[in-house]
Amino acid sequence: DELMHPIVVKNRAFIVDSGGAGHRRGAPGMYVEFGPHDCNIEVGIVSNGTYNAPIGVRGGHDGAPAQQWQQQANGTMGPLDGCAQVLLGRGEGIASYSSGGGVYGAPTEREPERVALDVREGWISAAAAREVFGVVIDENGFSNQSQTRSLRAALVNPLSR
């Protein structure tokens, strides 16, 4: 986009824990910041994920909703609607989260070794592995099988805690 349009992309990154949790992991959302390069530009925001985040099914969790903000030249940020037309001048910009994907199946059905790999690769946090997927990650980034079995049993049957 920077080659074809007068914009500068200042930052892009995947958002940890933004994909739905389930038997399979939903696609993560993206964070992006961009603004005009030595000119004014008009930006059209059309983000259905702001109002209708991807839903999970059969026990799978929803993906994170989209969000977007306008950054003023003085650095202050203000939220933007999911459908907006914005004129940006020098020093102004847009920051946004795209929605994460919704997913199928319960998080406790995901194989512990896949959850551990997701943590090592930075798609999900160790806290989400434990609290959502019921997987205990050891100090080397691998799943602790015995602690995971106990934790999952407690998640499925909370009275056993």
N, C-alpha and C positions, 0 to 999 in steps of 0.2 A: 504493500500500500504506500509506503514512503517513496517508492520510485515513481508511482503513478499519480500521487496526490500530494498537495502541500501540507503534509502532516508529519509529526514526529511521534513515534511510539516510544514512550519513556520507560514502560515497564510491562512485562507479561509474565504470568506465572500460573501454574495449576494451584487450585485451592484445596488444601488438605481437608479431608472429611466432608467434602461437598457432594460427592456421589452418594446415591442411596445405598444403604447397607442391606445386604441380603445374601441369598445362596450364591449369587454372583454380585460383584461390586459394580455399582452404577458409574458411568463416566464422570470424571471430576469436572467441576466448573473451572472457568479461567478468570483471572484478574487481569485487567488491561488498563493502562493510562495512556492517553494520547492527547495531542493538541495541535494547533496550527503552527506552521513553519513560516515565519515572517509575513503573515497575512491574516485576514479574517476568513473563517470558514463557517459554513452552515452544516450542522450535523442533524440527521434524522434518527431518532431513537424509536425503534419498534421492537419491543421486548415482551412478548407474550408470557415468557417465563417469570416475569415480575408478578403477574396475577395468577398464572396457572403453572406452577412448578410441576415438573414431571412427577407423576405419582407412582408409588410402588404397589405391587399386587401380591396376593397370597402370602402375606406376612412380610414382604419386602418394604423397605422404607422409601419415602419420597426423596427426590433429589433436592438440594438446596435451591431456593428461589433466586431469580436474577435480581440485581439491584444496580442502580446507576446514580452518579452524582456529577454535578458541575463544579469545577474548581475555578474560583475567581482569581484574578491577577494577584490579589493580596494573600492568597493561600487558603481562604475559607472555602469550605465545601458545603454544598446544599443538595438535597435529594432531587432527583428528576423522576417524573412519571415514566411509566413503561412505554408511553407513546408521546413523544415530544419533538419539537423542532427547536434547535438551539443555535444561536449565533455566537461563535467564539472569536475573541480577539487575541492579540499577542499576550502571552503569559497566562491564558486561560486554558482549560482542558476538561476532558471527560475521564472519569474513572468508573469502571463497571465490573460487576461479577456476572458471568453467564451462569445459567442454572446448571446444576448437576443432574445426572440421569437418575430416574426412578428405576427400581429393580424388582425382580421376581424372587420370592422365597424368603424364608426367615433367616436373619443373620447367623443364628446358631447352627444353621445347616451348612454354612461355608466351611470348607476344610481348613483346620487350624494352620496347616503349612502354607496355604494360600493367603490366609490373613497375615501370617508372619512376613511373607514376601511383600504383601501390600505395605506393611509398616516399614520394612527395609527400603522399599523403593519410594517411600514418601507419599503414597496415595492416601493412607489413613494414619492416624496417630496411635501410639501405644495405648493411650487412654481410651480411644474408641474401640480398639481391639478388645480391651478388657470389658468395658461397660456396655458395648453394643453387640459385639460378636461373641463375647464370653471366652476370649482367648487370652491366656496369660503369656506375655512375651518376656523371655529371659534377657539377661544382660548382653547376650551376643546377637539378639534380634530374632531368635527362633522361638517357636511355641514350646511351652512347658506342658507336656502331654498330661501328666497326672493332675497338675493344678487346673488345667483347662477342663478336664473331665469333671472335677469337683465344682468349678465355677459354673459350667453349663448346667449341671444338675441343679444347682441352687437357682439359676435363672429360670429354668423350666418349672421348678417346684419351689417357689419362694418360702414356703413353710419349712423347708429343710435347712434354712440358714441358721 
